[in-house]
Amino acid sequence: MNEIKKKTVNKNIQRKYHLFDAEGKILGRLATEIAAVLRGKNKVDFTPHIDGGDFVVVVNSDRLVVSGNKMEGKVYHHFSGYPGGITSIKLKDQMKKDSRKIIESAIAGMLSKNKLRDKMMRRLLIYKNAEHKHKIDVTHK
Protein backbone atom coordinates (compact mmCIF):
# COMPACT_ATOMS: atom_id res chain seq x y z
CA MET A 1 0.00 0.00 0.00
CA ASN A 2 1.07 3.50 -0.71
CA GLU A 3 1.21 5.61 2.37
CA ILE A 4 0.14 9.20 2.12
CA LYS A 5 2.63 11.41 3.90
CA LYS A 6 1.34 14.59 5.40
CA LYS A 7 3.42 17.67 5.07
CA THR A 8 4.36 18.95 8.47
CA VAL A 9 3.61 22.56 9.21
CA ASN A 10 6.49 24.51 10.69
CA LYS A 11 5.47 25.05 14.30
CA ASN A 12 8.56 27.13 15.03
CA ILE A 13 7.33 30.33 13.40
CA GLN A 14 8.99 33.36 14.94
CA ARG A 15 6.32 36.03 15.42
CA LYS A 16 7.31 39.66 15.99
CA TYR A 17 5.26 42.61 17.18
CA HIS A 18 4.83 45.42 14.62
CA LEU A 19 3.68 48.88 15.73
CA PHE A 20 1.53 51.02 13.42
CA ASP A 21 0.56 54.58 14.40
CA ALA A 22 -2.78 55.52 12.81
CA GLU A 23 -2.46 59.23 13.56
CA GLY A 24 -2.97 61.14 10.32
CA LYS A 25 -2.95 57.96 8.19
CA ILE A 26 -5.57 57.18 5.55
CA LEU A 27 -7.70 54.15 6.46
CA GLY A 28 -7.30 52.07 3.30
CA ARG A 29 -3.56 52.60 2.92
CA LEU A 30 -2.96 51.69 6.55
CA ALA A 31 -5.21 48.62 6.31
CA THR A 32 -3.34 47.21 3.28
CA GLU A 33 0.01 47.44 5.07
CA ILE A 34 -1.40 45.79 8.19
CA ALA A 35 -3.11 43.00 6.21
CA ALA A 36 0.19 42.13 4.51
CA VAL A 37 2.00 41.85 7.87
CA LEU A 38 -0.81 39.78 9.43
CA ARG A 39 -0.74 37.39 6.48
CA GLY A 40 3.05 37.16 6.50
CA LYS A 41 3.62 38.45 2.98
CA ASN A 42 6.50 40.60 4.20
CA LYS A 43 8.54 37.49 5.08
CA VAL A 44 10.83 35.58 2.73
CA ASP A 45 9.32 32.22 3.66
CA PHE A 46 5.71 33.21 2.83
CA THR A 47 3.45 30.29 1.97
CA PRO A 48 -0.24 30.96 1.22
CA HIS A 49 -1.62 27.96 3.14
CA ILE A 50 0.45 28.54 6.31
CA ASP A 51 -0.42 31.19 8.87
CA GLY A 52 3.04 32.69 9.27
CA GLY A 53 2.17 36.32 9.96
CA ASP A 54 3.19 38.53 12.87
CA PHE A 55 1.36 40.41 15.62
CA VAL A 56 0.23 43.95 14.80
CA VAL A 57 -0.35 46.69 17.38
CA VAL A 58 -2.24 49.74 16.10
CA VAL A 59 -2.28 52.88 18.27
CA ASN A 60 -4.19 56.19 17.99
CA SER A 61 -7.19 54.74 16.17
CA ASP A 62 -9.24 57.83 17.11
CA ARG A 63 -6.98 60.01 14.93
CA LEU A 64 -7.56 58.06 11.72
CA VAL A 65 -8.22 60.00 8.50
CA VAL A 66 -10.40 59.14 5.50
CA SER A 67 -10.34 60.86 2.13
CA GLY A 68 -13.19 62.50 0.28
CA ASN A 69 -16.71 62.58 1.68
CA LYS A 70 -16.50 59.20 3.40
CA MET A 71 -17.16 60.56 6.92
CA GLU A 72 -20.69 61.45 5.82
CA GLY A 73 -21.25 59.00 2.97
CA LYS A 74 -19.76 55.68 4.11
CA VAL A 75 -22.30 53.50 5.92
CA TYR A 76 -21.71 50.22 7.76
CA HIS A 77 -24.59 47.73 7.72
CA HIS A 78 -25.23 44.80 10.04
CA PHE A 79 -28.01 42.27 9.50
CA SER A 80 -29.26 40.11 12.38
CA GLY A 81 -30.98 37.59 10.11
CA TYR A 82 -34.49 38.52 11.20
CA PRO A 83 -37.02 40.51 9.15
CA GLY A 84 -36.39 44.21 9.68
CA GLY A 85 -33.14 43.38 11.48
CA ILE A 86 -30.77 45.60 9.53
CA THR A 87 -28.91 48.30 11.44
CA SER A 88 -26.84 50.98 9.77
CA ILE A 89 -24.31 53.42 11.16
CA LYS A 90 -22.36 56.18 9.42
CA LEU A 91 -18.59 56.30 9.59
CA LYS A 92 -18.52 59.51 11.64
CA ASP A 93 -20.91 58.01 14.21
CA GLN A 94 -18.87 54.81 14.39
CA MET A 95 -15.72 56.91 14.97
CA LYS A 96 -17.38 58.48 18.00
CA LYS A 97 -18.70 55.13 19.25
CA ASP A 98 -15.66 52.89 18.69
CA SER A 99 -13.00 53.71 16.11
CA ARG A 100 -11.33 50.31 16.55
CA LYS A 101 -14.14 48.54 14.70
CA ILE A 102 -13.51 50.66 11.60
CA ILE A 103 -9.91 49.50 11.31
CA GLU A 104 -10.87 45.93 12.18
CA SER A 105 -13.56 45.86 9.47
CA ALA A 106 -11.24 47.28 6.81
CA ILE A 107 -8.48 44.78 7.56
CA ALA A 108 -10.85 41.79 7.77
CA GLY A 109 -12.16 42.67 4.32
CA MET A 110 -8.63 42.60 2.91
CA LEU A 111 -7.63 39.20 4.30
CA SER A 112 -8.37 35.88 2.62
CA LYS A 113 -11.86 34.55 3.32
CA ASN A 114 -10.81 31.15 4.65
CA LYS A 115 -10.02 29.26 7.86
CA LEU A 116 -6.92 31.33 8.52
CA ARG A 117 -8.65 34.73 8.72
CA ASP A 118 -9.89 34.34 12.31
CA LYS A 119 -6.43 33.30 13.47
CA MET A 120 -4.89 36.31 11.76
CA MET A 121 -7.46 38.70 13.22
CA ARG A 122 -6.68 37.45 16.74
CA ARG A 123 -3.15 38.80 16.28
CA LEU A 124 -4.48 42.30 15.53
CA LEU A 125 -4.40 44.54 18.63
CA ILE A 126 -5.97 48.00 18.29
CA TYR A 127 -5.80 50.80 20.87
CA LYS A 128 -7.62 54.15 20.85
CA ASN A 129 -4.66 56.09 22.26
CA ALA A 130 -0.88 55.72 22.27
CA GLU A 131 -0.66 53.50 25.38
CA HIS A 132 -0.08 49.76 25.01
CA LYS A 133 1.68 47.04 27.00
CA HIS A 134 3.45 45.10 24.24
CA LYS A 135 7.15 44.82 23.55
CA ILE A 136 7.59 46.13 20.00
CA ASP A 137 10.12 44.61 17.61
CA VAL A 138 9.39 46.64 14.43
CA THR A 139 7.95 50.14 14.11
CA HIS A 140 6.22 51.29 10.92
CA LYS A 141 5.86 54.95 10.05
C-alpha positions as MATLAB code, in Angstrom:
seq = 'MNEIKKKTVNKNIQRKYHLFDAEGKILGRLATEIAAVLRGKNKVDFTPHIDGGDFVVVVNSDRLVVSGNKMEGKVYHHFSGYPGGITSIKLKDQMKKDSRKIIESAIAGMLSKNKLRDKMMRRLLIYKNAEHKHKIDVTHK';
ca = [
       0.000    0.000    0.000;
       1.073    3.502   -0.707;
       1.208    5.608    2.373;
       0.136    9.200    2.120;
       2.626   11.406    3.900;
       1.338   14.587    5.399;
       3.423   17.674    5.067;
       4.358   18.952    8.473;
       3.610   22.559    9.208;
       6.493   24.515   10.688;
       5.469   25.048   14.298;
       8.557   27.133   15.031;
       7.328   30.325   13.400;
       8.986   33.363   14.940;
       6.318   36.027   15.424;
       7.307   39.657   15.986;
       5.263   42.614   17.180;
       4.826   45.417   14.623;
       3.679   48.885   15.733;
       1.526   51.024   13.424;
       0.563   54.582   14.399;
      -2.783   55.515   12.815;
      -2.461   59.227   13.561;
      -2.974   61.141   10.319;
      -2.954   57.960    8.186;
      -5.573   57.183    5.550;
      -7.703   54.154    6.465;
      -7.300   52.070    3.301;
      -3.561   52.600    2.921;
      -2.963   51.692    6.554;
      -5.210   48.619    6.311;
      -3.340   47.209    3.283;
       0.014   47.440    5.072;
      -1.397   45.791    8.194;
      -3.105   43.002    6.215;
       0.193   42.135    4.505;
       1.995   41.854    7.870;
      -0.814   39.775    9.433;
      -0.742   37.388    6.484;
       3.052   37.158    6.503;
       3.620   38.445    2.978;
       6.502   40.601    4.197;
       8.543   37.490    5.077;
      10.827   35.580    2.732;
       9.323   32.220    3.662;
       5.715   33.212    2.829;
       3.455   30.292    1.968;
      -0.241   30.959    1.222;
      -1.624   27.961    3.136;
       0.446   28.536    6.307;
      -0.424   31.187    8.870;
       3.041   32.690    9.266;
       2.168   36.319    9.964;
       3.185   38.528   12.868;
       1.356   40.407   15.621;
       0.227   43.947   14.798;
      -0.349   46.687   17.377;
      -2.238   49.743   16.098;
      -2.279   52.876   18.267;
      -4.187   56.190   17.990;
      -7.190   54.744   16.168;
      -9.235   57.830   17.113;
      -6.978   60.015   14.929;
      -7.562   58.057   11.724;
      -8.222   59.998    8.500;
     -10.398   59.137    5.499;
     -10.345   60.858    2.131;
     -13.188   62.500    0.283;
     -16.714   62.581    1.680;
     -16.503   59.199    3.404;
     -17.164   60.560    6.917;
     -20.691   61.452    5.819;
     -21.252   59.003    2.974;
     -19.763   55.676    4.107;
     -22.300   53.496    5.923;
     -21.706   50.221    7.756;
     -24.590   47.726    7.723;
     -25.233   44.804   10.045;
     -28.013   42.274    9.502;
     -29.259   40.110   12.376;
     -30.978   37.593   10.105;
     -34.489   38.521   11.203;
     -37.021   40.512    9.145;
     -36.389   44.209    9.683;
     -33.142   43.375   11.484;
     -30.766   45.598    9.530;
     -28.908   48.298   11.439;
     -26.843   50.976    9.765;
     -24.308   53.419   11.163;
     -22.360   56.182    9.415;
     -18.589   56.304    9.585;
     -18.518   59.513   11.643;
     -20.914   58.010   14.215;
     -18.866   54.805   14.390;
     -15.722   56.914   14.966;
     -17.380   58.481   18.003;
     -18.705   55.135   19.250;
     -15.663   52.887   18.693;
     -12.997   53.708   16.105;
     -11.326   50.312   16.551;
     -14.144   48.542   14.698;
     -13.511   50.661   11.600;
      -9.914   49.499   11.307;
     -10.873   45.928   12.176;
     -13.558   45.857    9.472;
     -11.239   47.284    6.812;
      -8.482   44.776    7.561;
     -10.851   41.787    7.773;
     -12.165   42.669    4.318;
      -8.626   42.600    2.905;
      -7.625   39.201    4.297;
      -8.375   35.881    2.619;
     -11.857   34.553    3.318;
     -10.815   31.146    4.650;
     -10.017   29.261    7.863;
      -6.917   31.334    8.522;
      -8.651   34.734    8.720;
      -9.889   34.341   12.308;
      -6.426   33.300   13.475;
      -4.885   36.311   11.759;
      -7.463   38.695   13.216;
      -6.678   37.447   16.739;
      -3.153   38.799   16.282;
      -4.484   42.301   15.533;
      -4.399   44.536   18.625;
      -5.971   47.997   18.287;
      -5.804   50.803   20.873;
      -7.615   54.150   20.853;
      -4.661   56.093   22.262;
      -0.876   55.724   22.272;
      -0.659   53.504   25.375;
      -0.084   49.763   25.007;
       1.684   47.040   26.999;
       3.449   45.104   24.239;
       7.149   44.823   23.551;
       7.592   46.127   20.001;
      10.123   44.608   17.607;
       9.387   46.639   14.433;
       7.951   50.141   14.115;
       6.220   51.286   10.918;
       5.861   54.953   10.053;
];
